[in-house]
C-alpha cells in the first residue's frame, strides 16, 4: 500500500494489525462459503471448484470474478485462474 502511492510516506503501527485482521476475516468467510459448497456435493474435501463456486455465488466476492475461469485444462498447475 505504501509503495502504491507516492503520497503515502508512512504507515501507522496499527495499520498492519488492522490489515491482518481484515485478511483473517476475509479468508474465514471465503472458506466457510466454500465449505458449504463442498458439503452440498457430499464431500469432506475442499476443492478449487468449491472456492470458485463460492466466489460466483457471493456478491461480496465480485472483485475476484476475474480469477474465475470457465476453462480447465491439463496445463492447470495451480497457478492459473480458478476454474468454474
C-alpha positions as CSV (number, residue, x, y, z in Angstrom):
1,X,0.0,0.0,0.0
2,X,2.8,2.4,0.9
3,X,4.6,1.7,-2.4
4,X,1.4,2.0,-4.5
5,X,1.0,5.7,-3.8
6,X,3.8,8.3,-3.8
7,X,1.8,10.5,-1.3
8,X,1.9,7.8,1.4
9,X,5.2,8.2,3.3
10,X,4.5,6.3,6.5
11,X,2.0,3.7,7.8
12,X,1.0,3.8,11.5
13,X,1.8,0.9,13.7
14,X,-1.8,-0.1,14.0
15,X,-2.4,-0.4,10.2
16,X,-0.7,-3.8,9.8
17,X,-2.7,-5.2,12.7
18,X,-6.0,-4.0,11.1
19,X,-5.0,-5.4,7.7
20,X,-4.0,-8.7,9.3
21,X,-7.5,-9.0,11.0
22,X,-9.2,-8.0,7.7
23,X,-7.3,-10.7,5.9
24,X,-8.2,-13.2,8.6
25,X,-11.9,-12.4,8.3
26,X,-11.9,-12.5,4.5
27,X,-10.2,-15.9,4.5
28,X,-12.7,-17.2,7.1
29,X,-15.7,-16.1,5.1
30,X,-14.4,-17.5,1.8
31,X,-13.5,-20.8,3.5
32,X,-16.9,-21.1,5.2
33,X,-18.8,-20.4,2.0
34,X,-16.5,-22.8,0.0
35,X,-17.0,-25.5,2.7
36,X,-20.8,-25.2,2.3
37,X,-20.4,-25.9,-1.4
38,X,-18.3,-29.0,-0.6
39,X,-20.9,-30.2,1.8
40,X,-23.7,-29.8,-0.7
41,X,-21.7,-32.0,-3.0
42,X,-21.4,-34.5,-0.1
43,X,-17.7,-34.2,0.1
44,X,-15.4,-33.5,3.0
45,X,-12.5,-32.3,0.9
46,X,-12.4,-28.7,-0.3
47,X,-11.6,-28.3,-4.0
48,X,-10.7,-25.3,-6.0
49,X,-14.1,-25.6,-7.8
50,X,-15.8,-25.1,-4.4
51,X,-13.9,-21.9,-3.9
52,X,-14.8,-20.7,-7.4
53,X,-18.5,-21.5,-6.8
54,X,-18.4,-19.6,-3.6
55,X,-16.9,-16.6,-5.4
56,X,-19.5,-16.7,-8.1
57,X,-22.4,-17.1,-5.7
58,X,-21.4,-14.3,-3.3
59,X,-21.7,-10.7,-4.4
60,X,-19.2,-9.7,-1.7
61,X,-16.5,-11.6,-3.7
62,X,-17.3,-10.0,-7.1
63,X,-13.9,-8.4,-7.1
64,X,-12.5,-11.9,-7.5
65,X,-14.6,-12.9,-10.5
66,X,-11.7,-12.2,-12.9
67,X,-9.8,-15.0,-11.2
68,X,-12.5,-17.5,-12.0
69,X,-12.2,-19.0,-15.5
70,X,-14.7,-21.1,-17.5
71,X,-12.0,-23.4,-18.9
72,X,-9.8,-26.0,-17.3
73,X,-7.0,-28.0,-18.9
74,X,-4.2,-30.3,-18.1
75,X,-1.8,-27.3,-18.1
76,X,-3.5,-26.1,-15.0
77,X,-0.8,-26.3,-12.3
78,X,-2.5,-24.4,-9.6
79,X,-1.0,-21.1,-10.8
80,X,-3.7,-20.5,-13.3
81,X,-7.1,-18.9,-12.7
82,X,-9.6,-20.9,-10.6
83,X,-11.9,-23.0,-12.7
84,X,-15.6,-22.9,-12.6
